[in-house]
Amino acid sequence: MEYGFHLGVSGPTATPQHLVNFARRGEELGFFCLAVADHIVIPKKIVSPYPYTSSGEYPGAGDQLEQLTVLSFLAGATRRIRLVASVMVTPYRNPLIAAKMLATLDVLSRGRLILGLGAGWMREEFELLGAPRFADRGEVTDEYIRVFRELWTHDPPSFQGRYCRFSEIKFLPKSVRKTHVPIWIGGHSKRALRRAAELGDGWHPIGGVPTARLEPEDLRRDVETLARYAEKAGRNPAEITVAFKASLYDPKMETVPGRRRRFTGNAEEIASDVRAYKNVGVDYLIFDVRSPDAVQILERMEWLAKEVFPIV
């Protein structure tokens, strides 16, 4: 299993020096990847329910750096660590522009980009950005993924879809890899599983939050469903990786009274959780180490790398 960490791109630790320090220290500690989230503009009034809190309220304050710019900045500050968009909201950006930005980032980082993709949840942000209709976001996401693959793998590329059409163009450079930038499909719904099985190189669910705990037994069932969808689509399920994002919580927080929340407690308890998820098919485990305190973020990364991972 490979390990990663999720970085905040808002708040007091989202400064150039802090972000570089986190990225470089993660690389030194042997983390496989770092990941950052995606929002572009946050309205003052949000009616859309946030899917990862019990209240449905979005916790962000709106002071968020743009995802692909952050990844590009950190690519120049590091040499080996992979750079994960976790996740990029697919319909927010024109697919031709996004494909060019992503290919450029992959070339300049020497093939270190991993593209996590999601359909999005905030209707208000869709409307402010002039994105395709919120109700069409699943269909748009599927089509844009096909657009990315066409642009990254064919020369010359052409595409005729409902939301995007082009032909007689040159699109260079491609990804530095022989295939293309790996695509991890975010989400834990049945629609997300089908999308990962049909169009993705990996499935990238989030767990350990009040609305999506995803215990190992839950994840096992989902991995089995993913495999059935992949076989139905004529794909080998073994070629679709599972990248699970798990939060690192204060050990005093419990899912239910008297029951330890996953990824809390001492090193052996967290190592046992890692082993449990590895046994049900997780290939990559990304920890959310975010905190308003930069020292605490570094301490969490150090502790995981030096005390937890060696005993898994």
Secondary structure as UniProt FT lines:
FT   STRAND          2..6
FT   TURN            12..13
FT   HELIX           16..29
FT   STRAND          33..36
FT   TURN            51..52
FT   HELIX           67..77
FT   STRAND          82..89
FT   HELIX           90..92
FT   HELIX           95..108
FT   TURN            109..110
FT   STRAND          113..118
FT   HELIX           123..129
FT   HELIX           134..136
FT   HELIX           137..153
FT   STRAND          159..160
FT   STRAND          165..166
FT   STRAND          183..186
FT   HELIX           190..199
FT   STRAND          202..204
FT   STRAND          206..207
FT   TURN            210..211
FT   HELIX           216..232
FT   TURN            233..234
FT   HELIX           237..239
FT   STRAND          241..247
FT   TURN            251..252
FT   STRAND          254..256
FT   TURN            257..258
FT   STRAND          259..260
FT   TURN            262..263
FT   HELIX           267..279
FT   TURN            280..281
FT   STRAND          284..288
FT   HELIX           294..303
FT   HELIX           304..308
FT   HELIX           309..311
//
